[in-house]
Amino acid sequence: MNDIHGNNGSLGNPRGIGDLLDVAVERAVPVVRALPDGRLEAATPCAEFDVKALVNHLFQVMEQFQRLAAKQDSDFTETADRVAEGPDWRERFGEEAHKLVAAWSAPGAEEGTTGAMNMPAATVGSMVLLDLTVHIWDLARATGKEYVPEGEALAVVERLAGTVAELAPTARSMGVFGEAVPEPAGASAFERLLAATGRDPRWAAPVS
């Protein structure tokens, strides 16, 4: 299992947040690009968000975590309706995602502390990596698509397993994670990660 500083367990070579975000974003952008307009009000496995609200949430996350990478103040108090700003929101999502990768790939991004709680920057970077992985699964499942990390994305899952284990008690007390759900028989590492965040790994979109 990874330590929180990014050891990917392969020959002991560290993989930084920027590198892992790049892997996550390359998988996330096609999922968002494929979201149909007719499913924007569909339910997602993250019960507080429908598809449109979750996309808007991810825009907010990407924008604010760019600021956190630069050790600037962030503001999560209001979520702008980026989807309503124009039909090019899918392209804008991709642009914002790649800005996020650049921000966390900058020298010093993972060093020191950042955010109002003065958390280790490496931990904060892992938090946005979690959002760009788990919430993308939420969007895929909400629209009847599969999202199965493979290849390089398995290093992302390995990193996030440590992140979730570290953050879960606080995240549950704050309502960020739901209570862990039972893992299905034969669960993959990614399904175990989803279960630890309070998601049913076998969730399926309701039949309309």
Salt bridges, closest charged atoms under 4 A:
ASP19 OD2 - ARG15 NE 2.84
GLU26 OE2 - HIS98 NE2 3.23
ASP37 OD1 - ARG90 NH2 2.59
GLU63 OE2 - ARG82 NE 3.05
ASP81 OD2 - LYS52 NZ 3.11
GLU85 OE2 - ARG82 NH1 2.76
GLU85 OE1 - ARG92 NH1 3.53
ASP88 OD1 - ARG92 NE 2.94
ASP131 OD2 - HIS57 NE2 3.72
ASP131 OD1 - HIS135 NE2 3.99
ASP138 OD2 - HIS135 ND1 2.85
ASP138 OD2 - ARG199 NH2 2.87
GLU146 OE2 - ARG141 NH1 3.58
GLU152 OE2 - ARG15 NH2 3.28
GLU191 OE2 - ARG202 NE 2.73
